[in-house]
């Protein structure tokens, strides 16, 4: 009988509980024992490791739609890769993770994480020696290479779209523009997709240079005197500091454009998991279980051309834009961004949305 562990790391998002429940269901039908590691790597740092043994009552199917992670994703004050590196305890930290995994006597670990977590897993792969490591990509940022979809992204787009739909009503009532700042870090996928969904007047993303004067001209020539300007949190404006939405808002105010800023913040990371994300979670959970059956290791589940399959963690890491992790010295992460030939960019232009100066 196989014994597998499930662990969620990094930021939370909708869909985590769905994939956990689907993993447990599929594993139990195979006669496998399933445990969950609480608080991610933080839970592995404790002696004994903080775990929960799954059964049919642990995470009932009706609760699997809920946002957040039933297993939690770590505590700010606890030791993790970032705090261990900053305090010079990274070697001790890695040894503790390795010892905990050995003590748990796992055959496989399913790690559900974002591009940072998956990059760390590959760069510290010796921690998982002796057991199968299968990763499942989740993030609202959609910044993971080699997969067309990540768990949580669809729900985040829906949450942001719903938020902006309500803003549009008050914008119309007061002949006002709303500069709305989205999450997404250095990737503009969330802003781009939600912007197309709501019919934004402008979408500013980190991947495309924009001109403030051109933006102002575009807004002034718009057929309405209200609307939404979506600003990804990763954009920058030369010579200015502060939150991106505030910077753009000040420029619009100076040009005589009545506007307000709006920050949906963590509402983008919550909300009942959409059907699309639940289906994706089920597909990736099933793919991960088949990978364990086939004795695969150091792999990631991925959606490519509508097919769910595994790709090697090495290929995931080397296929992206490899950059230094800003929080962990001597560690690099692999990132994906909005491609210059993304069809949504052309669609935005065709719909009269200001997307920047490259289109």
C-alpha positions as CSV (number, residue, x, y, z in Angstrom):
1,X,0.0,0.0,0.0
2,X,1.4,3.4,-1.0
3,X,1.5,6.3,1.4
4,X,1.3,9.7,-0.1
5,X,1.5,13.2,1.4
6,X,-0.2,16.4,0.1
7,X,1.2,19.8,0.8
8,X,0.1,23.3,-0.2
9,X,2.7,26.1,-0.3
10,X,2.9,29.8,-1.2
11,X,-0.1,32.1,-1.5
12,X,-3.6,30.7,-1.3
13,X,-6.2,30.7,-4.0
14,X,-9.5,29.1,-4.9
15,X,-9.3,25.5,-6.0
16,X,-6.8,24.2,-3.4
17,X,-9.4,22.4,-1.4
18,X,-10.9,21.0,-4.6
19,X,-7.6,19.4,-5.7
20,X,-6.9,18.2,-2.2
21,X,-10.3,16.4,-2.0
22,X,-9.9,15.0,-5.5
23,X,-6.4,13.7,-4.7
24,X,-7.7,12.0,-1.5
25,X,-10.7,10.5,-3.3
26,X,-8.6,9.0,-6.1
27,X,-5.9,7.8,-3.8
28,X,-8.3,6.1,-1.4
29,X,-10.0,4.3,-4.3
30,X,-6.6,2.9,-5.1
31,X,-6.2,1.7,-1.5
32,X,-3.5,4.2,-0.7
33,X,-3.0,6.0,2.7
34,X,-3.1,9.8,2.5
35,X,-1.8,12.4,4.9
36,X,-1.8,16.1,4.7
37,X,1.1,18.3,5.8
38,X,-0.2,21.3,7.8
39,X,1.4,24.7,7.1
40,X,3.5,23.5,4.2
41,X,7.3,23.4,4.8
42,X,6.6,25.1,8.2
43,X,4.8,22.0,9.3
44,X,7.7,19.8,8.2
45,X,10.1,21.8,10.4
46,X,8.4,20.8,13.6
47,X,9.2,17.6,15.5
48,X,7.1,15.6,14.9
49,X,5.9,17.0,11.6
50,X,2.4,18.5,11.8
51,X,0.2,16.3,9.7
52,X,-3.4,15.2,9.4
53,X,-4.7,11.8,8.3
54,X,-7.4,12.1,5.7
55,X,-10.7,10.2,5.8
56,X,-14.1,10.8,4.2
57,X,-15.0,13.3,6.9
58,X,-11.8,15.3,6.9
59,X,-12.7,17.4,3.9
60,X,-16.3,16.7,2.8
61,X,-17.0,17.1,-0.9
62,X,-19.4,19.9,-0.2
63,X,-16.6,22.0,1.4
64,X,-14.2,21.3,-1.4
65,X,-15.5,24.4,-3.3
66,X,-14.3,26.8,-0.7
67,X,-11.3,29.1,-1.1
68,X,-8.1,29.0,0.9
69,X,-6.2,25.8,1.8
70,X,-7.6,23.3,4.3
71,X,-4.0,22.4,5.0
72,X,-2.9,26.0,5.4
73,X,0.1,27.4,3.7
74,X,2.4,28.5,6.5
75,X,2.7,31.2,9.2
76,X,4.6,34.4,8.9
77,X,6.6,33.9,12.0
78,X,7.6,30.3,11.2
79,X,10.8,29.1,9.6
80,X,10.6,28.7,5.9
81,X,12.9,29.0,2.9
82,X,12.9,32.8,3.0
83,X,13.4,33.2,6.7
84,X,16.0,30.4,6.9
85,X,18.0,32.0,4.1
86,X,17.9,35.4,5.7
87,X,19.0,34.0,9.1
88,X,21.8,31.8,7.7
89,X,19.9,28.6,8.7
90,X,19.2,27.3,5.2
91,X,21.3,24.2,5.6
92,X,19.7,23.3,8.9
93,X,16.3,24.0,7.4
94,X,16.9,21.7,4.4
95,X,18.2,18.9,6.7
96,X,15.1,19.2,8.9
97,X,12.8,18.9,5.8
98,X,14.7,15.9,4.7
99,X,14.5,14.2,8.1
100,X,10.8,14.9,8.4
101,X,10.1,13.3,5.1
102,X,12.1,10.3,6.0
103,X,10.3,10.0,9.3
104,X,6.9,10.1,7.6
105,X,8.0,7.2,5.4
106,X,6.2,8.5,2.3
107,X,6.2,6.9,-1.1
108,X,5.2,10.2,-2.8
109,X,4.6,13.8,-2.1
110,X,2.2,15.9,-4.1
111,X,3.2,19.5,-3.8
112,X,0.6,22.1,-4.8
113,X,2.3,25.4,-5.3
114,X,3.2,28.4,-7.5
115,X,6.2,29.2,-9.6
116,X,8.3,30.1,-6.5
117,X,7.4,26.9,-4.7
118,X,8.0,24.7,-7.7
119,X,11.3,26.5,-8.5
120,X,12.4,25.9,-4.9
121,X,11.5,22.2,-5.1
122,X,13.6,21.8,-8.2
123,X,16.6,23.8,-6.9
124,X,16.5,21.8,-3.7
125,X,15.5,18.5,-5.2
126,X,17.8,16.5,-2.9
127,X,15.3,17.0,-0.1
128,X,12.9,14.7,-1.9
129,X,15.4,11.9,-2.7
130,X,13.9,8.5,-2.1
131,X,10.3,9.5,-2.8
132,X,8.3,10.6,-5.8
133,X,7.7,14.3,-6.1
134,X,4.7,15.3,-8.2
135,X,3.8,19.0,-8.4
136,X,0.5,20.6,-9.3
137,X,0.6,24.3,-10.4
138,X,-1.7,26.8,-8.7
139,X,-1.6,30.5,-8.9
140,X,-3.9,33.5,-9.7
141,X,-0.9,35.0,-11.5
142,X,-0.7,32.4,-14.4
143,X,3.0,32.9,-14.4
144,X,4.1,29.2,-14.5
145,X,5.9,28.0,-17.7
146,X,4.8,25.0,-19.7
147,X,1.1,25.0,-18.7
148,X,-1.8,26.9,-20.3
149,X,-3.8,26.9,-17.1
150,X,-3.1,27.0,-13.4
151,X,-5.6,26.2,-10.6
152,X,-7.1,29.4,-9.1
153,X,-6.7,31.6,-12.1
154,X,-10.1,31.3,-13.5
155,X,-11.8,32.0,-10.2
156,X,-9.5,35.0,-9.7
157,X,-10.6,36.4,-13.1
158,X,-14.2,35.9,-12.1
159,X,-13.7,37.6,-8.8
160,X,-12.0,40.6,-10.4
161,X,-14.6,40.8,-13.1
162,X,-17.4,40.8,-10.6
163,X,-15.7,43.5,-8.6
164,X,-15.3,45.7,-11.7
165,X,-18.9,45.0,-12.8
166,X,-20.1,46.7,-9.6
167,X,-17.7,49.6,-9.9
168,X,-18.9,50.2,-13.5
169,X,-22.4,51.0,-12.1
170,X,-21.2,53.7,-9.7
171,X,-18.7,55.0,-12.4
172,X,-21.7,55.5,-14.8
173,X,-23.8,57.2,-12.1
174,X,-21.1,59.8,-11.3
175,X,-19.5,60.2,-14.8
176,X,-16.2,58.9,-13.2
177,X,-13.3,56.7,-14.1
178,X,-12.0,54.0,-11.8
179,X,-8.3,53.1,-11.8
180,X,-8.4,49.6,-10.5
181,X,-5.2,47.8,-9.4
182,X,-5.0,44.1,-9.9
183,X,-2.7,41.4,-8.5
184,X,-0.5,39.4,-10.7
185,X,3.0,40.5,-9.7
186,X,5.2,40.8,-12.8
187,X,2.7,39.0,-15.0
188,X,-0.2,40.8,-16.6
189,X,-2.5,37.8,-17.4
190,X,-5.0,38.5,-14.6
191,X,-5.4,42.1,-15.6
192,X,-5.5,41.2,-19.3
193,X,-8.2,38.5,-19.0
194,X,-10.4,40.4,-16.6
195,X,-10.0,43.6,-18.7
196,X,-11.3,41.8,-21.8
197,X,-14.2,40.4,-19.7
198,X,-15.4,43.7,-18.4
199,X,-14.7,45.8,-21.5
200,X,-12.1,48.0,-19.8
201,X,-11.2,51.3,-21.4
202,X,-7.5,50.6,-20.8
203,X,-5.3,47.7,-19.5
204,X,-1.8,48.4,-18.3
205,X,0.4,45.4,-17.8
206,X,4.1,45.0,-17.0
207,X,5.0,43.3,-20.4
208,X,3.9,46.2,-22.6
209,X,5.3,49.8,-22.5
210,X,2.7,52.5,-22.2
211,X,2.6,56.2,-22.7
212,X,0.7,58.3,-20.2
213,X,-0.1,61.0,-22.7
214,X,-1.4,58.4,-25.1
215,X,-3.5,56.9,-22.3
216,X,-5.0,60.3,-21.5
217,X,-5.8,61.0,-25.1
218,X,-7.5,57.6,-25.4
219,X,-9.7,58.2,-22.3
220,X,-10.6,61.7,-23.4
221,X,-11.7,60.4,-26.8
222,X,-13.7,57.5,-25.4
223,X,-17.4,57.3,-26.3
224,X,-18.3,57.5,-22.6
225,X,-17.2,59.7,-19.7
226,X,-16.9,56.7,-17.3
227,X,-15.2,53.3,-17.2
228,X,-12.5,51.1,-15.8
229,X,-8.8,51.4,-16.3
230,X,-7.1,48.2,-15.1
231,X,-3.6,48.5,-13.8
232,X,-1.5,45.5,-13.0
233,X,0.5,45.8,-9.8
234,X,3.7,45.1,-11.6
235,X,3.8,48.2,-13.8
236,X,6.2,51.0,-13.2
237,X,6.2,54.7,-14.1
238,X,9.5,56.4,-14.5
239,X,10.2,59.1,-12.0
240,X,7.3,58.2,-9.8
241,X,6.9,56.0,-6.7
242,X,4.0,54.5,-4.8
243,X,1.2,52.2,-5.8
244,X,0.7,51.9,-9.5
245,X,-3.0,52.8,-9.4
246,X,-2.2,55.9,-7.4
247,X,0.5,57.0,-9.8
248,X,-1.9,56.7,-12.8
249,X,-4.7,58.3,-10.9
250,X,-2.6,61.4,-10.2
251,X,-1.7,61.7,-13.8
252,X,-5.3,61.5,-14.8
253,X,-6.4,64.1,-12.2
254,X,-3.7,66.5,-13.5
255,X,-5.2,66.1,-16.9
256,X,-8.7,67.0,-15.6
257,X,-10.1,63.5,-15.7
258,X,-12.3,62.8,-12.7
259,X,-11.3,59.4,-11.3
260,X,-11.0,57.3,-8.2
261,X,-8.8,54.4,-7.3
262,X,-10.0,50.9,-6.3
263,X,-8.2,48.0,-4.8
264,X,-9.9,44.6,-4.8
265,X,-6.8,43.2,-3.0
266,X,-7.3,39.7,-1.6
267,X,-10.8,39.3,-2.8
268,X,-9.1,38.2,-6.0
269,X,-7.8,35.2,-4.1
270,X,-11.1,34.0,-2.6
271,X,-14.6,33.2,-3.8
272,X,-16.3,29.8,-4.4
273,X,-14.2,27.9,-6.9
274,X,-15.6,28.2,-10.4
275,X,-16.7,25.1,-12.3
276,X,-13.7,25.6,-14.7
277,X,-11.2,25.6,-11.8
278,X,-12.9,22.5,-10.2
279,X,-12.7,20.6,-13.5
280,X,-9.0,21.7,-13.8
281,X,-8.4,20.5,-10.2
282,X,-9.9,17.2,-10.9
283,X,-7.9,16.7,-14.1
284,X,-4.6,17.6,-12.5
285,X,-5.3,15.5,-9.4
286,X,-6.1,12.5,-11.7
287,X,-2.9,13.2,-13.7
288,X,-0.8,13.4,-10.5
289,X,-2.2,10.1,-9.3
290,X,-1.4,8.4,-12.6
291,X,2.1,9.8,-12.4
292,X,2.6,8.2,-9.0
293,X,1.3,4.9,-10.4
294,X,3.8,5.1,-13.2
295,X,6.7,5.8,-10.8
296,X,7.3,9.3,-12.2
297,X,9.1,11.8,-10.0
298,X,10.3,15.4,-10.2
299,X,7.4,16.2,-12.6
300,X,4.6,18.8,-12.8
301,X,1.1,18.4,-14.1
302,X,0.4,20.7,-17.0
303,X,-2.4,21.6,-19.5
304,X,-1.1,21.9,-23.0
305,X,-3.3,22.0,-26.1
306,X,-6.3,20.9,-24.0
307,X,-4.4,17.8,-22.8
308,X,-3.4,17.2,-19.2
309,X,0.0,15.5,-18.9
310,X,3.2,15.7,-16.8
311,X,6.3,17.6,-17.7
312,X,9.7,17.4,-15.9
313,X,10.4,20.0,-13.2
314,X,13.7,20.6,-15.0
315,X,11.9,21.5,-18.2
316,X,9.5,23.7,-16.3
317,X,12.4,25.6,-14.7
318,X,14.5,26.0,-17.8
319,X,11.6,27.0,-20.0
320,X,10.8,30.1,-18.2
321,X,12.5,33.4,-17.6
322,X,14.9,32.6,-14.8
323,X,15.4,35.5,-12.4
324,X,16.9,35.9,-8.9
325,X,14.3,35.5,-6.1
326,X,14.0,38.9,-4.5
327,X,13.4,37.3,-1.1
328,X,15.8,34.4,-1.0
329,X,19.5,35.0,-1.6
330,X,21.2,32.7,-4.1
331,X,17.9,31.2,-5.3
332,X,16.3,31.7,-8.7
333,X,12.7,31.3,-9.9
334,X,11.3,30.5,-13.3
335,X,8.6,32.9,-14.5
336,X,6.2,33.1,-17.5
337,X,4.7,36.3,-18.8
338,X,2.1,37.5,-21.3
339,X,3.5,36.6,-24.7
340,X,3.8,39.3,-27.4
341,X,1.6,37.1,-29.7
342,X,-1.1,36.5,-27.1
343,X,-4.4,36.7,-29.1
344,X,-6.0,38.7,-26.3
345,X,-3.7,41.6,-27.1
346,X,-5.1,41.8,-30.6
347,X,-8.6,41.4,-29.3
348,X,-8.1,44.2,-26.9
349,X,-6.9,46.5,-29.7
350,X,-9.7,45.4,-32.0
351,X,-12.2,46.3,-29.2
352,X,-10.7,49.8,-28.8
353,X,-9.0,49.1,-25.5
354,X,-5.7,51.0,-24.8
355,X,-3.2,48.2,-24.2
356,X,0.1,50.1,-24.6
357,X,2.4,51.2,-27.4
358,X,3.4,47.9,-28.9
359,X,0.0,47.3,-30.6
